Amino acid sequence: MSGTNRSNIYIGLNVEIVLKQDQRTGKLTSGTVEKILTNSPTHPHGIKVRLTTGDVGRVKVILPE
């Protein structure tokens, strides 16, 4: 599944995101989706979400359950 389609993302999903400050390095941060922040159905760089830790970034990897 792709992190660029909003339909693939839901609250409680385990994902890896890239934070704004990590975009140059591509460092990923793991966590659970608390809120979906992107309103459009797709986004080329990934759907923006807030994790339960409070981190905000774009979904790069959807982790298997």
PyMOL Python script that loads the backbone (N, CA, C, O; Angstrom):
from pymol import cmd

cmd.read_pdbstr("""\
ATOM      1  N   MET A   1       0.842  -1.190   0.000  1.00  0.00           N
ATOM      2  CA  MET A   1       0.000   0.000   0.000  1.00  0.00           C
ATOM      3  C   MET A   1       0.886   1.252   0.000  1.00  0.00           C
ATOM      4  O   MET A   1       2.004   1.256   0.515  1.00  0.00           O
ATOM      5  N   SER A   2       0.355   2.273  -0.578  1.00  0.00           N
ATOM      6  CA  SER A   2       1.111   3.502  -0.738  1.00  0.00           C
ATOM      7  C   SER A   2       0.681   4.559   0.278  1.00  0.00           C
ATOM      8  O   SER A   2      -0.504   4.701   0.577  1.00  0.00           O
ATOM      9  N   GLY A   3       1.656   5.294   0.801  1.00  0.00           N
ATOM     10  CA  GLY A   3       1.377   6.391   1.726  1.00  0.00           C
ATOM     11  C   GLY A   3       0.939   7.662   1.023  1.00  0.00           C
ATOM     12  O   GLY A   3       0.720   8.690   1.664  1.00  0.00           O
ATOM     13  N   THR A   4       0.808   7.591  -0.322  1.00  0.00           N
ATOM     14  CA  THR A   4       0.387   8.777  -1.070  1.00  0.00           C
ATOM     15  C   THR A   4      -1.127   8.822  -1.267  1.00  0.00           C
ATOM     16  O   THR A   4      -1.650   9.833  -1.736  1.00  0.00           O
ATOM     17  N   ASN A   5      -1.838   7.755  -0.922  1.00  0.00           N
ATOM     18  CA  ASN A   5      -3.297   7.707  -1.056  1.00  0.00           C
ATOM     19  C   ASN A   5      -3.943   7.785   0.315  1.00  0.00           C
ATOM     20  O   ASN A   5      -3.667   6.964   1.190  1.00  0.00           O
ATOM     21  N   ARG A   6      -4.812   8.785   0.498  1.00  0.00           N
ATOM     22  CA  ARG A   6      -5.481   8.989   1.787  1.00  0.00           C
ATOM     23  C   ARG A   6      -6.349   7.796   2.169  1.00  0.00           C
ATOM     24  O   ARG A   6      -6.520   7.502   3.352  1.00  0.00           O
ATOM     25  N   SER A   7      -6.900   7.106   1.165  1.00  0.00           N
ATOM     26  CA  SER A   7      -7.786   5.973   1.436  1.00  0.00           C
ATOM     27  C   SER A   7      -7.053   4.814   2.114  1.00  0.00           C
ATOM     28  O   SER A   7      -7.697   3.959   2.723  1.00  0.00           O
ATOM     29  N   ASN A   8      -5.714   4.768   2.020  1.00  0.00           N
ATOM     30  CA  ASN A   8      -4.931   3.703   2.649  1.00  0.00           C
ATOM     31  C   ASN A   8      -4.579   4.007   4.106  1.00  0.00           C
ATOM     32  O   ASN A   8      -4.100   3.129   4.823  1.00  0.00           O
ATOM     33  N   ILE A   9      -4.812   5.238   4.543  1.00  0.00           N
ATOM     34  CA  ILE A   9      -4.404   5.683   5.875  1.00  0.00           C
ATOM     35  C   ILE A   9      -5.627   5.785   6.778  1.00  0.00           C
ATOM     36  O   ILE A   9      -6.668   6.304   6.373  1.00  0.00           O
ATOM     37  N   TYR A  10      -5.494   5.285   8.005  1.00  0.00           N
ATOM     38  CA  TYR A  10      -6.582   5.408   8.974  1.00  0.00           C
ATOM     39  C   TYR A  10      -5.998   5.529  10.374  1.00  0.00           C
ATOM     40  O   TYR A  10      -4.843   5.175  10.613  1.00  0.00           O
ATOM     41  N   ILE A  11      -6.808   6.029  11.287  1.00  0.00           N
ATOM     42  CA  ILE A  11      -6.379   6.228  12.674  1.00  0.00           C
ATOM     43  C   ILE A  11      -6.087   4.867  13.297  1.00  0.00           C
ATOM     44  O   ILE A  11      -6.866   3.923  13.162  1.00  0.00           O
ATOM     45  N   GLY A  12      -4.949   4.786  13.983  1.00  0.00           N
ATOM     46  CA  GLY A  12      -4.533   3.544  14.611  1.00  0.00           C
ATOM     47  C   GLY A  12      -3.570   2.730  13.765  1.00  0.00           C
ATOM     48  O   GLY A  12      -3.065   1.702  14.217  1.00  0.00           O
ATOM     49  N   LEU A  13      -3.307   3.180  12.528  1.00  0.00           N
ATOM     50  CA  LEU A  13      -2.403   2.470  11.621  1.00  0.00           C
ATOM     51  C   LEU A  13      -0.952   2.739  12.024  1.00  0.00           C
ATOM     52  O   LEU A  13      -0.596   3.870  12.355  1.00  0.00           O
ATOM     53  N   ASN A  14      -0.111   1.692  11.996  1.00  0.00           N
ATOM     54  CA  ASN A  14       1.317   1.849  12.269  1.00  0.00           C
ATOM     55  C   ASN A  14       2.030   2.224  10.978  1.00  0.00           C
ATOM     56  O   ASN A  14       1.921   1.529   9.968  1.00  0.00           O
ATOM     57  N   VAL A  15       2.765   3.341  11.026  1.00  0.00           N
ATOM     58  CA  VAL A  15       3.417   3.870   9.825  1.00  0.00           C
ATOM     59  C   VAL A  15       4.818   4.363  10.163  1.00  0.00           C
ATOM     60  O   VAL A  15       5.190   4.477  11.331  1.00  0.00           O
ATOM     61  N   GLU A  16       5.583   4.652   9.117  1.00  0.00           N
ATOM     62  CA  GLU A  16       6.844   5.376   9.256  1.00  0.00           C
ATOM     63  C   GLU A  16       6.686   6.670   8.472  1.00  0.00           C
ATOM     64  O   GLU A  16       6.278   6.661   7.311  1.00  0.00           O
ATOM     65  N   ILE A  17       7.015   7.789   9.124  1.00  0.00           N
ATOM     66  CA  ILE A  17       6.877   9.104   8.486  1.00  0.00           C
ATOM     67  C   ILE A  17       8.239   9.768   8.409  1.00  0.00           C
ATOM     68  O   ILE A  17       9.172   9.397   9.121  1.00  0.00           O
ATOM     69  N   VAL A  18       8.335  10.759   7.529  1.00  0.00           N
ATOM     70  CA  VAL A  18       9.521  11.623   7.500  1.00  0.00           C
ATOM     71  C   VAL A  18       9.088  12.981   8.047  1.00  0.00           C
ATOM     72  O   VAL A  18       8.152  13.603   7.546  1.00  0.00           O
ATOM     73  N   LEU A  19       9.794  13.424   9.087  1.00  0.00           N
ATOM     74  CA  LEU A  19       9.516  14.710   9.703  1.00  0.00           C
ATOM     75  C   LEU A  19      10.061  15.824   8.821  1.00  0.00           C
ATOM     76  O   LEU A  19      10.952  15.590   8.005  1.00  0.00           O
ATOM     77  N   LYS A  20       9.532  17.036   8.978  1.00  0.00           N
ATOM     78  CA  LYS A  20       9.957  18.183   8.175  1.00  0.00           C
ATOM     79  C   LYS A  20      11.475  18.380   8.260  1.00  0.00           C
ATOM     80  O   LYS A  20      12.134  18.588   7.241  1.00  0.00           O
ATOM     81  N   GLN A  21      12.023  18.315   9.469  1.00  0.00           N
ATOM     82  CA  GLN A  21      13.461  18.551   9.638  1.00  0.00           C
ATOM     83  C   GLN A  21      14.314  17.395   9.119  1.00  0.00           C
ATOM     84  O   GLN A  21      15.524  17.553   8.958  1.00  0.00           O
ATOM     85  N   ASP A  22      13.706  16.237   8.855  1.00  0.00           N
ATOM     86  CA  ASP A  22      14.442  15.071   8.360  1.00  0.00           C
ATOM     87  C   ASP A  22      14.270  14.850   6.858  1.00  0.00           C
ATOM     88  O   ASP A  22      14.732  13.836   6.335  1.00  0.00           O
ATOM     89  N   GLN A  23      13.617  15.774   6.155  1.00  0.00           N
ATOM     90  CA  GLN A  23      13.354  15.581   4.729  1.00  0.00           C
ATOM     91  C   GLN A  23      14.638  15.473   3.911  1.00  0.00           C
ATOM     92  O   GLN A  23      14.682  14.712   2.944  1.00  0.00           O
ATOM     93  N   ARG A  24      15.669  16.208   4.272  1.00  0.00           N
ATOM     94  CA  ARG A  24      16.932  16.159   3.528  1.00  0.00           C
ATOM     95  C   ARG A  24      17.636  14.815   3.706  1.00  0.00           C
ATOM     96  O   ARG A  24      18.205  14.278   2.755  1.00  0.00           O
ATOM     97  N   THR A  25      17.596  14.273   4.925  1.00  0.00           N
ATOM     98  CA  THR A  25      18.295  13.014   5.199  1.00  0.00           C
ATOM     99  C   THR A  25      17.430  11.801   4.895  1.00  0.00           C
ATOM    100  O   THR A  25      17.952  10.719   4.624  1.00  0.00           O
ATOM    101  N   GLY A  26      16.097  11.971   4.939  1.00  0.00           N
ATOM    102  CA  GLY A  26      15.198  10.848   4.699  1.00  0.00           C
ATOM    103  C   GLY A  26      15.012   9.952   5.914  1.00  0.00           C
ATOM    104  O   GLY A  26      14.468   8.854   5.794  1.00  0.00           O
ATOM    105  N   LYS A  27      15.461  10.409   7.092  1.00  0.00           N
ATOM    106  CA  LYS A  27      15.319   9.629   8.332  1.00  0.00           C
ATOM    107  C   LYS A  27      13.843   9.410   8.640  1.00  0.00           C
ATOM    108  O   LYS A  27      13.051  10.352   8.611  1.00  0.00           O
ATOM    109  N   LEU A  28      13.471   8.158   8.936  1.00  0.00           N
ATOM    110  CA  LEU A  28      12.077   7.815   9.189  1.00  0.00           C
ATOM    111  C   LEU A  28      11.804   7.698  10.681  1.00  0.00           C
ATOM    112  O   LEU A  28      12.672   7.290  11.453  1.00  0.00           O
ATOM    113  N   THR A  29      10.589   8.061  11.077  1.00  0.00           N
ATOM    114  CA  THR A  29      10.130   7.966  12.452  1.00  0.00           C
ATOM    115  C   THR A  29       8.901   7.069  12.483  1.00  0.00           C
ATOM    116  O   THR A  29       7.947   7.302  11.741  1.00  0.00           O
ATOM    117  N   SER A  30       8.914   6.039  13.338  1.00  0.00           N
ATOM    118  CA  SER A  30       7.791   5.092  13.425  1.00  0.00           C
ATOM    119  C   SER A  30       6.775   5.569  14.451  1.00  0.00           C
ATOM    120  O   SER A  30       7.109   6.264  15.409  1.00  0.00           O
ATOM    121  N   GLY A  31       5.526   5.177  14.226  1.00  0.00           N
ATOM    122  CA  GLY A  31       4.488   5.514  15.189  1.00  0.00           C
ATOM    123  C   GLY A  31       3.112   5.115  14.709  1.00  0.00           C
ATOM    124  O   GLY A  31       2.956   4.490  13.660  1.00  0.00           O
ATOM    125  N   THR A  32       2.111   5.487  15.498  1.00  0.00           N
ATOM    126  CA  THR A  32       0.715   5.165  15.225  1.00  0.00           C
ATOM    127  C   THR A  32      -0.035   6.450  14.884  1.00  0.00           C
ATOM    128  O   THR A  32       0.104   7.463  15.570  1.00  0.00           O
ATOM    129  N   VAL A  33      -0.829   6.397  13.817  1.00  0.00           N
ATOM    130  CA  VAL A  33      -1.563   7.578  13.348  1.00  0.00           C
ATOM    131  C   VAL A  33      -2.619   7.989  14.372  1.00  0.00           C
ATOM    132  O   VAL A  33      -3.450   7.180  14.785  1.00  0.00           O
ATOM    133  N   GLU A  34      -2.573   9.270  14.778  1.00  0.00           N
ATOM    134  CA  GLU A  34      -3.582   9.830  15.673  1.00  0.00           C
ATOM    135  C   GLU A  34      -4.602  10.643  14.881  1.00  0.00           C
ATOM    136  O   GLU A  34      -5.798  10.607  15.168  1.00  0.00           O
ATOM    137  N   LYS A  35      -4.108  11.386  13.867  1.00  0.00           N
ATOM    138  CA  LYS A  35      -4.982  12.245  13.067  1.00  0.00           C
ATOM    139  C   LYS A  35      -4.411  12.379  11.666  1.00  0.00           C
ATOM    140  O   LYS A  35      -3.197  12.468  11.486  1.00  0.00           O
ATOM    141  N   ILE A  36      -5.301  12.392  10.668  1.00  0.00           N
ATOM    142  CA  ILE A  36      -4.908  12.615   9.276  1.00  0.00           C
ATOM    143  C   ILE A  36      -5.067  14.102   8.992  1.00  0.00           C
ATOM    144  O   ILE A  36      -6.152  14.656   9.166  1.00  0.00           O
ATOM    145  N   LEU A  37      -3.988  14.755   8.555  1.00  0.00           N
ATOM    146  CA  LEU A  37      -3.994  16.202   8.372  1.00  0.00           C
ATOM    147  C   LEU A  37      -4.211  16.627   6.921  1.00  0.00           C
ATOM    148  O   LEU A  37      -4.642  17.754   6.674  1.00  0.00           O
ATOM    149  N   THR A  38      -3.922  15.751   5.958  1.00  0.00           N
ATOM    150  CA  THR A  38      -4.119  16.080   4.540  1.00  0.00           C
ATOM    151  C   THR A  38      -5.568  15.838   4.162  1.00  0.00           C
ATOM    152  O   THR A  38      -6.115  14.771   4.440  1.00  0.00           O
ATOM    153  N   ASN A  39      -6.199  16.834   3.522  1.00  0.00           N
ATOM    154  CA  ASN A  39      -7.599  16.697   3.121  1.00  0.00           C
ATOM    155  C   ASN A  39      -7.770  16.106   1.728  1.00  0.00           C
ATOM    156  O   ASN A  39      -8.781  15.459   1.456  1.00  0.00           O
ATOM    157  N   SER A  40      -6.796  16.316   0.839  1.00  0.00           N
ATOM    158  CA  SER A  40      -6.944  15.827  -0.534  1.00  0.00           C
ATOM    159  C   SER A  40      -6.796  14.302  -0.578  1.00  0.00           C
ATOM    160  O   SER A  40      -6.144  13.723   0.291  1.00  0.00           O
ATOM    161  N   PRO A  41      -7.392  13.648  -1.576  1.00  0.00           N
ATOM    162  CA  PRO A  41      -7.359  12.172  -1.650  1.00  0.00           C
ATOM    163  C   PRO A  41      -5.969  11.606  -1.907  1.00  0.00           C
ATOM    164  O   PRO A  41      -5.693  10.468  -1.527  1.00  0.00           O
ATOM    165  N   THR A  42      -5.075  12.384  -2.553  1.00  0.00           N
ATOM    166  CA  THR A  42      -3.698  11.939  -2.781  1.00  0.00           C
ATOM    167  C   THR A  42      -2.738  13.103  -2.589  1.00  0.00           C
ATOM    168  O   THR A  42      -3.122  14.270  -2.664  1.00  0.00           O
ATOM    169  N   HIS A  43      -1.467  12.755  -2.337  1.00  0.00           N
ATOM    170  CA  HIS A  43      -0.412  13.761  -2.275  1.00  0.00           C
ATOM    171  C   HIS A  43       0.875  13.087  -2.734  1.00  0.00           C
ATOM    172  O   HIS A  43       1.218  12.019  -2.227  1.00  0.00           O
ATOM    173  N   PRO A  44       1.595  13.684  -3.679  1.00  0.00           N
ATOM    174  CA  PRO A  44       2.771  13.025  -4.255  1.00  0.00           C
ATOM    175  C   PRO A  44       3.899  12.732  -3.256  1.00  0.00           C
ATOM    176  O   PRO A  44       4.683  11.808  -3.472  1.00  0.00           O
ATOM    177  N   HIS A  45       3.993  13.502  -2.172  1.00  0.00           N
ATOM    178  CA  HIS A  45       5.062  13.294  -1.186  1.00  0.00           C
ATOM    179  C   HIS A  45       4.599  12.505   0.030  1.00  0.00           C
ATOM    180  O   HIS A  45       5.389  12.269   0.944  1.00  0.00           O
ATOM    181  N   GLY A  46       3.342  12.094   0.060  1.00  0.00           N
ATOM    182  CA  GLY A  46       2.809  11.337   1.189  1.00  0.00           C
ATOM    183  C   GLY A  46       1.753  12.134   1.933  1.00  0.00           C
ATOM    184  O   GLY A  46       1.778  13.365   1.961  1.00  0.00           O
ATOM    185  N   ILE A  47       0.829  11.405   2.533  1.00  0.00           N
ATOM    186  CA  ILE A  47      -0.247  12.023   3.316  1.00  0.00           C
ATOM    187  C   ILE A  47       0.323  12.499   4.647  1.00  0.00           C
ATOM    188  O   ILE A  47       1.032  11.755   5.324  1.00  0.00           O
ATOM    189  N   LYS A  48       0.014  13.734   5.020  1.00  0.00           N
ATOM    190  CA  LYS A  48       0.513  14.289   6.286  1.00  0.00           C
ATOM    191  C   LYS A  48      -0.362  13.812   7.433  1.00  0.00           C
ATOM    192  O   LYS A  48      -1.588  13.906   7.376  1.00  0.00           O
ATOM    193  N   VAL A  49       0.290  13.294   8.485  1.00  0.00           N
ATOM    194  CA  VAL A  49      -0.422  12.771   9.654  1.00  0.00           C
ATOM    195  C   VAL A  49       0.249  13.252  10.929  1.00  0.00           C
ATOM    196  O   VAL A  49       1.405  13.675  10.922  1.00  0.00           O
ATOM    197  N   ARG A  50      -0.509  13.177  12.039  1.00  0.00           N
ATOM    198  CA  ARG A  50       0.049  13.390  13.373  1.00  0.00           C
ATOM    199  C   ARG A  50       0.069  12.034  14.066  1.00  0.00           C
ATOM    200  O   ARG A  50      -0.933  11.319  14.072  1.00  0.00           O
ATOM    201  N   LEU A  51       1.200  11.687  14.644  1.00  0.00           N
ATOM    202  CA  LEU A  51       1.315  10.432  15.385  1.00  0.00           C
ATOM    203  C   LEU A  51       0.861  10.637  16.829  1.00  0.00           C
ATOM    204  O   LEU A  51       0.712  11.773  17.280  1.00  0.00           O
ATOM    205  N   THR A  52       0.643   9.543  17.551  1.00  0.00           N
ATOM    206  CA  THR A  52       0.220   9.621  18.954  1.00  0.00           C
ATOM    207  C   THR A  52       1.280  10.299  19.814  1.00  0.00           C
ATOM    208  O   THR A  52       0.973  10.793  20.899  1.00  0.00           O
ATOM    209  N   THR A  53       2.533  10.327  19.337  1.00  0.00           N
ATOM    210  CA  THR A  53       3.621  11.002  20.058  1.00  0.00           C
ATOM    211  C   THR A  53       3.597  12.509  19.849  1.00  0.00           C
ATOM    212  O   THR A  53       4.309  13.245  20.533  1.00  0.00           O
ATOM    213  N   GLY A  54       2.772  12.974  18.897  1.00  0.00           N
ATOM    214  CA  GLY A  54       2.695  14.397  18.594  1.00  0.00           C
ATOM    215  C   GLY A  54       3.528  14.792  17.387  1.00  0.00           C
ATOM    216  O   GLY A  54       3.439  15.929  16.923  1.00  0.00           O
ATOM    217  N   ASP A  55       4.346  13.863  16.864  1.00  0.00           N
ATOM    218  CA  ASP A  55       5.154  14.152  15.681  1.00  0.00           C
ATOM    219  C   ASP A  55       4.261  14.292  14.455  1.00  0.00           C
ATOM    220  O   ASP A  55       3.283  13.561  14.306  1.00  0.00           O
ATOM    221  N   VAL A  56       4.601  15.238  13.574  1.00  0.00           N
ATOM    222  CA  VAL A  56       3.850  15.469  12.339  1.00  0.00           C
ATOM    223  C   VAL A  56       4.788  15.261  11.158  1.00  0.00           C
ATOM    224  O   VAL A  56       5.900  15.788  11.130  1.00  0.00           O
ATOM    225  N   GLY A  57       4.323  14.488  10.187  1.00  0.00           N
ATOM    226  CA  GLY A  57       5.134  14.263   8.994  1.00  0.00           C
ATOM    227  C   GLY A  57       4.329  13.561   7.923  1.00  0.00           C
ATOM    228  O   GLY A  57       3.135  13.310   8.084  1.00  0.00           O
ATOM    229  N   ARG A  58       5.003  13.246   6.820  1.00  0.00           N
ATOM    230  CA  ARG A  58       4.354  12.602   5.683  1.00  0.00           C
ATOM    231  C   ARG A  58       4.640  11.102   5.688  1.00  0.00           C
ATOM    232  O   ARG A  58       5.772  10.678   5.921  1.00  0.00           O
ATOM    233  N   VAL A  59       3.601  10.304   5.428  1.00  0.00           N
ATOM    234  CA  VAL A  59       3.714   8.848   5.458  1.00  0.00           C
ATOM    235  C   VAL A  59       4.581   8.375   4.292  1.00  0.00           C
ATOM    236  O   VAL A  59       4.309   8.694   3.135  1.00  0.00           O
ATOM    237  N   LYS A  60       5.617   7.620   4.608  1.00  0.00           N
ATOM    238  CA  LYS A  60       6.489   7.023   3.589  1.00  0.00           C
ATOM    239  C   LYS A  60       6.309   5.516   3.526  1.00  0.00           C
ATOM    240  O   LYS A  60       6.403   4.925   2.450  1.00  0.00           O
ATOM    241  N   VAL A  61       6.047   4.879   4.685  1.00  0.00           N
ATOM    242  CA  VAL A  61       5.915   3.420   4.747  1.00  0.00           C
ATOM    243  C   VAL A  61       4.726   3.073   5.628  1.00  0.00           C
ATOM    244  O   VAL A  61       4.572   3.605   6.727  1.00  0.00           O
ATOM    245  N   ILE A  62       3.883   2.166   5.123  1.00  0.00           N
ATOM    246  CA  ILE A  62       2.804   1.621   5.943  1.00  0.00           C
ATOM    247  C   ILE A  62       3.286   0.274   6.457  1.00  0.00           C
ATOM    248  O   ILE A  62       3.564  -0.632   5.671  1.00  0.00           O
ATOM    249  N   LEU A  63       3.385   0.140   7.772  1.00  0.00           N
ATOM    250  CA  LEU A  63       3.931  -1.086   8.375  1.00  0.00           C
ATOM    251  C   LEU A  63       2.868  -2.180   8.419  1.00  0.00           C
ATOM    252  O   LEU A  63       1.690  -1.895   8.634  1.00  0.00           O
ATOM    253  N   PRO A  64       3.284  -3.436   8.213  1.00  0.00           N
ATOM    254  CA  PRO A  64       2.319  -4.545   8.301  1.00  0.00           C
ATOM    255  C   PRO A  64       1.827  -4.708   9.732  1.00  0.00           C
ATOM    256  O   PRO A  64       2.558  -4.438  10.684  1.00  0.00           O
ATOM    257  N   GLU A  65       0.592  -5.149   9.875  1.00  0.00           N
ATOM    258  CA  GLU A  65       0.013  -5.302  11.217  1.00  0.00           C
ATOM    259  C   GLU A  65       0.383  -6.625  11.829  1.00  0.00           C
ATOM    260  O   GLU A  65      -0.019  -6.919  12.955  1.00  0.00           O
TER     261      GLU A  65
END
""", "prot")
cmd.dss("prot")
cmd.show_as("cartoon", "prot")
cmd.util.cbc("prot")
cmd.orient("prot")
